[in-house]
């Protein structure tokens, strides 16, 4: 969440009348989206009640984005020690002290936590209630013995790990993102169920920190991404020593003491089994809608989440839903984006709507895989006249200097150079994809990126080179050569 500027006027506080706490805005959930709405609204003069039953900062701070990236950073450090010989820097195998890795991860959480704390938000003027919330009717909520009435409500309760109905799984015991960062001892053999971004990030990190790792994926890893980009990540995982079992199901899980055994299912694996010390379930997310009494509020929902329109309004027009619980893309940055949409609608009455045209996401493997906009398959399915541009990191001088030449940029274009989507797989792809997200959201054409002047040597040049390749056939074709020849003869 962006750090808001100090309020210039004393904050407007909720009022207590007839035993009811009355506010302009009541927010349920203090994750990324809820905190962003609360901070923005209170500084714009609204009275705000914020309700959170768990940890302030929600999943992202405590069990998601922050601890996972801290663990990935530790894994990168271990890999750098092993990999230094490519640069003439030789070192022994790194000693992984997993208790200290745990301390590092939780130290990062602790460093960020004050920014999201009850104390900070109360200083901003937000009335914080640490309790579970439930709707009493269409315009009233109860939490911690308080009854809250508000002009508008925002449900920002997020999501949690989805647990597939595998026989024996519950009895065998398993880790999710809510418990894996509590490990103080390194798993001997971590079995990861699910080959999406979370599963792949954790698999590579634990492998680089010294665990044996097996990933079991019912379909293919990173199924939402461009196949040629996924292949680069797959090759890196295999080099690291991660075992990938793709297009493989699970028929049963059982535990015998310290050993958990997963029995496989599928044409190529039926009857086989994998035994490990720990089992991590990373098979998607499910929205947190239980115990909110949404029926009492007249809020429609499905197993995919609360039903919202383009303004993020629910079937009760006094109530918004944002972030993971709203059934849309499940990313922290989307929750923050939703917060801005709600503030414009709820406080200013502006008809702001969500637009996912330039939606970016990143899988923080090594190499990173980043995407924005449409994939090639999505563009073709949408009936676009598709042109594909690609450029390799192998011909990027900075990538050569850093010996990080695997990967590419892929750009999906429509008619007349309209940018529809882009994928980058390679070093710091997550930092590089912003150029393309901005270009798509600003409706720029490919020439805007091709004509940019970028510093040399930088990895960012890959975007300029990929864009410039759009003009190569035109600039160096036979027609251009004839024109240049004519002009040269005339100048002589």
C-alpha positions in Angstrom: 0.0 0.0 0.0 1.3 3.5 -0.9 2.3 5.6 2.1 -0.4 8.2 2.4 0.5 11.8 3.1 -0.4 13.2 6.6 -3.9 14.5 6.8 -4.1 18.3 6.9 -7.3 18.4 9.0 -8.3 16.5 12.1 -9.7 13.1 11.0 -13.5 12.7 11.1 -14.3 10.0 13.7 -17.3 7.6 13.6 -20.2 8.7 15.9 -21.9 6.5 18.5 -25.6 7.1 18.6 -28.1 4.9 20.5 -25.5 2.3 21.0 -24.7 2.1 17.2 -21.3 3.1 15.7 -22.1 5.2 12.6 -19.6 5.9 9.9 -19.3 6.9 6.3 -17.5 3.7 5.4 -17.1 0.3 7.1 -14.4 -2.0 5.7 -14.2 -5.7 6.6 -10.7 -7.0 6.1 -7.3 -5.3 6.7 -5.3 -6.8 3.9 -3.8 -4.8 1.1 -7.1 -3.7 -0.4 -8.9 -2.9 2.9 -5.9 -0.9 4.2 -5.7 1.1 1.0 -9.4 2.0 1.1 -9.2 2.9 4.8 -6.1 5.1 4.4 -7.4 6.9 1.3 -10.9 7.4 2.6 -10.0 8.8 6.0 -7.6 11.3 4.5 -10.4 12.5 2.2 -12.5 13.4 5.1 -14.6 10.2 5.5 -15.2 8.5 8.9 -14.0 4.9 8.7 -14.4 1.7 10.6 -12.0 -1.1 9.8 -12.7 -4.6 11.0 -10.1 -7.4 11.0 -10.3 -10.7 12.9 -6.7 -11.8 12.1 -3.4 -10.1 11.5 -3.2 -6.6 10.2 -1.7 -6.6 6.7 -3.6 -9.8 5.8 -2.3 -12.6 3.7 0.2 -10.5 1.7 2.2 -9.3 4.6 2.0 -12.3 6.9 1.7 -15.5 4.8 2.0 -14.5 1.1 3.9 -11.9 -0.9 6.3 -10.6 1.7 7.5 -13.9 3.3 7.6 -15.7 0.0 9.8 -13.0 -1.6 12.0 -13.0 1.5 12.5 -16.7 1.2 13.2 -16.4 -2.5 15.9 -13.8 -1.7 17.6 -16.3 0.7 17.4 -18.9 -2.1 19.0 -16.5 -4.6 21.8 -15.8 -2.1 22.5 -19.6 -1.8 22.4 -20.0 -5.6 24.8 -17.1 -6.1 27.4 -18.8 -3.9 27.1 -22.0 -5.9 27.0 -20.2 -9.3 29.9 -17.8 -8.8 32.4 -20.0 -10.6 30.9 -18.8 -13.9 32.6 -15.4 -13.1 35.8 -16.9 -11.8 34.5 -16.5 -8.2 34.9 -19.9 -6.5 33.4 -20.9 -3.1 32.5 -23.9 -1.2 28.9 -25.3 -1.0 27.0 -22.7 1.1 26.0 -23.7 4.7 22.3 -23.3 5.0 21.2 -22.5 8.6 17.5 -22.8 8.2 16.7 -21.3 11.6 18.5 -18.1 10.4 16.5 -18.2 7.1 13.3 -18.4 9.2 14.6 -15.4 11.2 15.3 -13.4 8.0 11.8 -14.1 6.7 10.1 -13.0 9.9 12.4 -10.1 10.3 11.2 -8.7 7.0 7.6 -9.2 8.1 8.4 -7.4 11.3 10.0 -4.5 9.5 6.9 -3.9 7.4 4.3 -4.6 10.0 4.3 -1.2 11.7 3.2 0.3 8.4 0.0 -1.8 8.5 -0.5 -1.8 12.3 -3.6 -0.9 14.3 -1.6 1.9 15.9 -0.7 3.6 12.6 -4.3 3.4 11.3 -5.8 4.7 14.5 -3.3 7.6 14.3 -4.7 8.3 10.8 -8.2 8.5 12.2 -9.5 5.0 11.4 -11.6 3.2 14.1 -10.1 -0.3 14.2 -12.0 -3.3 15.6 -10.1 -6.5 16.0 -12.8 -9.1 15.7 -14.8 -11.2 13.3 -17.6 -9.4 11.4 -21.0 -10.6 10.3 -23.9 -8.7 8.7 -27.1 -8.3 10.7 -29.1 -7.0 7.8 -28.5 -5.0 4.6 -26.9 -2.0 6.3 -25.6 -3.2 9.6 -22.6 -5.2 10.8 -21.8 -6.7 14.2 -18.1 -7.1 15.3 -16.6 -7.5 18.8 -19.8 -6.5 20.5 -20.2 -3.4 18.4 -23.0 -2.7 16.0 -21.8 -0.7 13.0 -24.0 1.2 10.5 -22.4 2.8 7.5 -23.3 4.6 4.3 -21.2 2.2 2.4 -19.5 -1.1 3.2 -16.4 -2.7 1.6 -15.8 -6.5 1.9 -12.1 -7.2 1.5 -11.7 -10.5 3.3 -9.3 -12.0 0.7 -8.8 -15.7 0.1 -7.1 -18.8 1.5 -5.4 -21.9 0.2 -7.8 -24.3 -1.6 -7.4 -27.8 -0.4 -8.3 -30.5 -3.0 -10.5 -33.4 -1.9 -7.7 -36.0 -2.0 -8.4 -39.1 0.1 -6.2 -39.2 3.2 -4.9 -35.6 2.8 -6.5 -34.2 6.0 -5.3 -37.1 8.1 -1.8 -37.0 6.7 -1.3 -33.4 7.5 0.0 -30.8 5.1 1.5 -27.3 4.7 -0.1 -24.3 3.0 1.2 -20.7 2.5 -0.2 -20.1 6.0 2.2 -22.5 7.7 5.1 -23.2 5.4 6.9 -20.0 6.6 6.8 -21.2 10.1 9.2 -24.1 9.4 12.4 -23.7 11.5 14.0 -26.9 10.1 14.7 -27.5 6.4 12.5 -30.2 4.9 14.4 -33.2 3.8 12.1 -33.9 0.8 9.3 -31.4 0.1 6.4 -32.6 -2.1 4.5 -29.7 -3.7 1.0 -30.3 -4.9 0.3 -27.7 -7.6 2.5 -26.2 -10.3 1.1 -22.7 -10.4 3.1 -19.6 -9.4 3.1 -20.3 -5.7 4.1 -23.9 -6.1 6.9 -23.2 -8.5 8.3 -20.3 -6.5 8.4 -22.4 -3.3 9.7 -25.5 -5.1 12.7 -23.7 -6.6 13.4 -21.8 -3.3 13.4 -24.9 -1.1 15.5 -26.8 -3.6 18.1 -24.0 -3.7 18.1 -24.0 0.1 19.0 -27.7 0.1 15.8 -29.7 0.2 14.9 -32.4 -2.3 11.7 -31.2 -4.1 9.1 -32.9 -6.2 6.2 -31.0 -7.9 3.0 -32.8 -8.8 0.8 -31.0 -11.3 -2.4 -32.3 -12.7 -2.0 -30.4 -15.9 1.1 -28.4 -16.9 3.1 -26.0 -14.8 2.3 -22.3 -15.1 -0.6 -23.1 -17.5 -1.7 -19.5 -17.9 1.5 -18.3 -19.4 3.0 -18.4 -22.9 4.3 -21.9 -23.6 7.7 -20.8 -24.8 8.2 -18.7 -21.7 7.2 -21.6 -19.4 9.7 -23.9 -21.2 12.5 -21.5 -20.1 11.4 -21.8 -16.4 10.9 -25.5 -16.7 14.4 -26.0 -17.9 15.8 -23.9 -15.1 13.8 -25.9 -12.5 15.2 -29.2 -13.9 18.7 -27.8 -13.9 18.3 -26.9 -10.2 17.3 -30.5 -9.5 13.5 -30.1 -9.0 11.6 -33.2 -10.0 8.5 -32.2 -12.1 5.7 -34.7 -12.4 3.2 -33.0 -14.9 -0.1 -34.3 -16.1 -0.2 -36.5 -13.0 -3.0 -36.8 -10.5 -3.1 -38.0 -6.9 -5.3 -40.8 -5.8 -4.3 -41.0 -2.1 -2.1 -39.5 0.6 -1.0 -41.3 3.7 1.4 -40.8 6.5 3.5 -43.3 8.4 5.4 -41.5 11.2 7.7 -38.9 9.6 7.1 -40.1 6.1 4.2 -38.9 3.9 3.5 -41.0 0.8 1.6 -39.7 -2.2 0.1 -42.3 -4.6 -0.1 -41.0 -8.1 -2.8 -41.3 -10.7 -2.8 -40.9 -14.5 -1.9 -42.8 -17.6 1.9 -42.4 -17.1 2.0 -42.7 -13.3 -0.9 -45.0 -12.1 0.2 -47.0 -9.0 3.5 -45.1 -8.6 4.2 -43.2 -5.4 6.4 -40.5 -4.0 7.5 -40.4 -0.4 8.7 -37.3 1.3 9.1 -35.6 4.7 6.7 -32.6 4.1 3.7 -31.9 1.8 2.9 -28.4 0.6 -0.5 -27.8 -1.0 -0.4 -25.0 -3.5 -3.4 -25.8 -5.6 -5.1 -22.5 -6.0 -7.1 -20.1 -3.7 -10.7 -19.9 -2.5 -12.4 -16.7 -1.4 -13.1 -16.1 2.2 -16.9 -15.7 2.5 -17.8 -18.0 5.4 -19.4 -16.6 8.5 -20.0 -13.1 7.1 -23.8 -13.8 6.9 -23.9 -12.5 3.3 -27.4 -13.7 2.8 -28.6 -11.4 5.6 -27.0 -8.5 3.7 -28.5 -9.5 0.3 -25.1 -10.1 -1.1 -24.9 -12.8 -3.9 -21.9 -15.0 -4.1 -20.7 -18.3 -5.6 -17.8 -20.7 -4.8 -15.7 -18.4 -7.0 -16.4 -15.3 -4.8 -18.8 -12.5 -4.3 -20.6 -11.4 -7.5 -19.7 -7.8 -8.4 -20.2 -5.6 -11.4 -17.6 -3.5 -13.2 -17.8 -0.9 -10.4 -17.2 -3.6 -7.8 -20.7 -3.2 -6.4 -22.4 -6.3 -5.1 -26.1 -7.2 -5.4 -26.6 -4.9 -2.4 -25.8 -1.5 -3.9 -24.5 -0.2 -0.5 -21.8 -2.8 -0.4 -18.6 -3.2 -2.5 -16.3 -6.3 -2.7 -12.6 -6.0 -3.6 -9.5 -8.1 -4.0 -9.5 -11.9 -4.0 -13.0 -12.2 -2.5 -14.5 -10.5 -5.5 -13.9 -13.5 -7.7 -11.5 -11.7 -10.1 -7.7 -11.8 -10.6 -6.0 -12.8 -7.3 -3.1 -10.5 -7.0 -2.1 -8.0 -4.3 -1.7 -5.2 -6.8 -5.2 -5.8 -8.1 -6.6 -5.4 -4.5 -4.8 -2.0 -4.4 -6.2 -1.1 -7.9 -9.7 -2.1 -6.6 -9.2 0.3 -3.7 -8.9 3.2 -6.0 -12.0 2.2 -7.9 -14.0 2.0 -4.7 -12.8 5.3 -3.3 -13.9 7.1 -6.6 -17.3 5.4 -6.5 -18.1 5.5 -2.8 -16.7 9.0 -1.9 -17.0 10.9 -5.1 -19.9 9.2 -6.9 -17.8 8.7 -10.0 -18.7 5.8 -12.3 -15.2 4.3 -12.1 -14.9 0.8 -13.5 -12.3 -2.0 -13.5 -10.3 -2.5 -16.6 -8.0 -5.6 -16.8 -6.7 -4.9 -20.3 -3.2 -4.4 -19.1 -3.3 -6.7 -16.0 0.3 -7.7 -15.2 1.5 -10.7 -13.2 4.9 -12.2 -12.3 6.1 -15.6 -11.2 9.2 -14.9 -9.2 11.1 -18.0 -10.2 14.7 -17.7 -11.5 14.4 -16.6 -14.3 11.3 -14.5 -13.6 8.3 -14.8 -15.8 6.2 -11.7 -16.3 3.1 -11.0 -18.4 0.7 -8.2 -19.2 -2.4 -8.0 -21.5 -3.4 -10.9 -23.8 -1.4 -14.0 -24.5 -1.1 -15.1 -28.1 -3.8 -17.8 -27.6 -6.2 -15.3 -26.1 -5.6 -12.8 -28.8 -6.2 -15.3 -31.6 -9.3 -16.6 -29.7 -10.6 -13.0 -29.6 -10.4 -12.7 -33.4 -7.4 -10.3 -33.6 -5.2 -10.2 -36.6 -2.1 -11.2 -34.6 1.5 -10.5 -35.3 4.2 -11.8 -32.9 7.5 -10.0 -32.1 10.3 -11.8 -30.1 13.8 -10.9 -28.9 16.2 -13.0 -27.0 18.3 -12.1 -24.0 21.1 -13.8 -25.7 21.6 -10.7 -27.9 21.3 -8.3 -24.9 24.8 -7.1 -23.9 23.9 -6.6 -20.3 22.5 -10.1 -20.1 25.7 -11.4 -21.6 27.8 -9.5 -19.1 25.8 -11.0 -16.2 25.8 -14.5 -17.8 22.0 -14.5 -17.7 21.1 -15.0 -21.3 18.3 -17.5 -21.1 14.9 -16.1 -21.9 13.1 -13.7 -24.3 10.6 -11.0 -24.7 7.4 -11.8 -26.7 5.0 -9.1 -27.9 1.5 -9.7 -29.2 0.4 -7.1 -31.7 -2.9 -6.5 -33.4 -3.6 -4.4 -36.5 -1.5 -1.3 -37.2 0.9 -2.1 -34.4 -1.5 -2.0 -31.5 0.0 -3.7 -28.5 -2.2 -6.4 -27.1 0.1 -8.2 -24.7 3.7 -9.0 -23.7 5.6 -11.6 -21.9 9.2 -11.5 -20.6 11.0 -14.4 -19.2 14.5 -13.7 -18.0 16.5 -11.7 -15.4 14.3 -9.1 -13.6 11.4 -9.7 -15.9 9.1 -8.4 -13.2 10.8 -5.0 -13.3 10.8 -4.9 -17.1 7.2 -5.7 -17.8 6.1 -2.3 -16.5 7.0 -0.7 -19.8 4.5 -2.9 -21.6 1.8 -2.6 -19.0 2.1 1.2 -19.3 2.0 1.0 -23.1 -1.1 -1.1 -23.2 -3.0 1.0 -20.5 -2.0 4.2 -22.4 -3.1 2.6 -25.7 0.3 3.3 -27.2 1.4 1.7 -30.5 4.5 -0.2 -31.0 6.4 2.8 -32.3 6.3 4.5 -28.9 8.4 1.7 -27.4 10.6 1.3 -30.5 11.6 5.0 -30.5 12.4 5.2 -26.8 16.0 6.1 -25.9 17.3 3.8 -23.3 20.6 3.6 -21.4 23.2 1.1 -22.6 23.8 -1.5 -21.5 20.6 -2.4 -19.7 18.2 -5.3 -19.7 15.4 -2.9 -20.6 16.8 -2.7 -24.1 15.2 -6.0 -24.8 11.8 -4.3 -25.0 13.1 -1.6 -27.4 14.7 -4.3 -29.6 11.6 -6.4 -29.7 9.5 -3.4 -30.6 12.0 -2.3 -33.2 11.8 -5.7 -35.0 8.3 -4.7 -36.1 9.9 -2.2 -38.5 12.8 -4.5 -39.8 10.9 -5.9 -42.8 9.8 -2.4 -43.8 13.2 -0.7 -43.3 15.3 -3.4 -44.9 13.0 -4.7 -47.6 13.4 -4.4 -51.3 11.2 -1.3 -51.6 13.3 0.6 -49.1 16.5 -0.4 -50.9 15.1 0.9 -54.2 14.1 4.2 -52.6 17.5 4.7 -51.0 19.2 3.8 -54.3 17.2 6.4 -56.1 17.9 9.1 -53.6 21.6 8.3 -53.6 21.7 8.6 -57.4 19.9 11.9 -57.2 22.2 13.3 -54.5 25.3 12.4 -56.7 
